[in-house]
Amino acid sequence: MSSQQDVPRLFHIPLKYISLVTLTFQNSALILIMHYSRVMPGYDSNSRYLASTAVLLNEIIKLCACSAVAVYDRGLQKAWREVFSNDCWKLAIPACLYTVQNSLQYVAVSNLDAATFQVTYQLKIITTAAFSVTILHRSLSPMKWMSLVMLTLGIALVQLPHDVVSMVASSFNLSLRLPGGSDDETGTPKQEHHRLKGEEEMNRTLGLVAVLIACVLSGLAGVYFEKVLKGSNASLWVRNVQLSFFSLFPAFFIGILWKDGAAIAEKGFFFGYNPVVWTAIGFQAGGGIVVALCVNFADNIAKNFATSISILISFIASVYFFDFVVTANFVLGAMLVLIATYLYSKPDRRPSSAETQNKEEYRLVPLESTSSDDASSQSPRPPLDKFNEKQQ
């Protein structure tokens, strides 16, 4: 009873479930709204809003929100000292990486449909695992390695052109047509009933390259951030304030001044903005806060489960709202990605107490590193009759 009463709740609902439902909704809605804001009718590449301004506003909103929570939690003077501590400069590196990643997300959603982006973006699991092994010197179990291979195959299937898959399948006399997914017996995907103006300008190769680079940056920044957090007493909100603060510099100097400075000077900072754009910025800024809540109240398995559900929601919404063409290779690849995400998030099997006791009882001691007295004192040998009984 006491453990249930100690669980943080809001309106008698555990915050763990509230944060997970919010994360699922935020992940699904963010990609759909971002994609629509880049392809919505009435706007083209010359009249669409500049992504660099959205990235900067996103960081400003996160900075204000996290600063308010940090001040409320720690007090103004203590929060100020913790934010601008001697080691705060360490957050400048992941902040810069996250800013570039956010900019690449806009490039990706401008050139890929929402469902394909959601599935392909799970490649960040592979990059995070790779950097965890190389930087943090972690070891992965065979199950996790198998799930990473499965994840790679699933993403490759999703990205394969349907024509290539159909050609390979036809050589084996296989049909990959889905109900309503093609117009003729050749398996050519059906044409959409209507295409938005921005969708006609999409460059699938550019979108894929943007996702790949964003996943690499996401894995590197996440592992580096985790390494910085080790041994740190600062709260998660203080760290988010530091990340948002240092993100302002690359977002302003690289995105605003260097990349789009001339366009902003000519058209204005808020050129092309509308309620959809503001909604996308709000969802992206709120994503960092929701992730912070999930870190506090939910475990890794639950977060990956929420991610899997958001992939399914994005897939269904893309079919309904954007006339996304369902192909067999996408369905198979998405299923592999979902299964791989589940397997990777499963905790590794721990040895039982009996197995641990047996290993400790018959532990081998290297002769070259210890003397006979040390060996007898560090690893006592069991009685001979007990050893014989175990062998029988």
Secondary structure, DSSP 8 states (H G I E B T S, - for coil): -HHHHTS-EETTEEHHHHHHHHHHHHHHHHHHHHHHHHH-TT--TTTS--HHHHHHHHHHHHHHHHHHHHHHHH-HHHHHHHHT-TTGGGGHHHHHHHHHHHHHHHHHHHHS-HHHHHHHGGGHHHHHHHHHHHHS-----HHHHHHHHHHHHHHHHHHS-HHHHHHHHHHTT-----TTSBSSTT--B---S---HHHHT--HHHHHHHHHHHHHHHHHHHHHHHHHHTT----HHHHHHHHHHHHHHHIIIIIIIIITHHHHHHH-TTTT--HHHHHHHHHHHHHHHHHHHHHHH--HHHHHHHHHHHHHHHHHHHHHHS-----HHHHHHHHHHHHHHHHHHS------HHHHHHHHHT----TTTS-HHHHHHHS----HHHHHHHH-
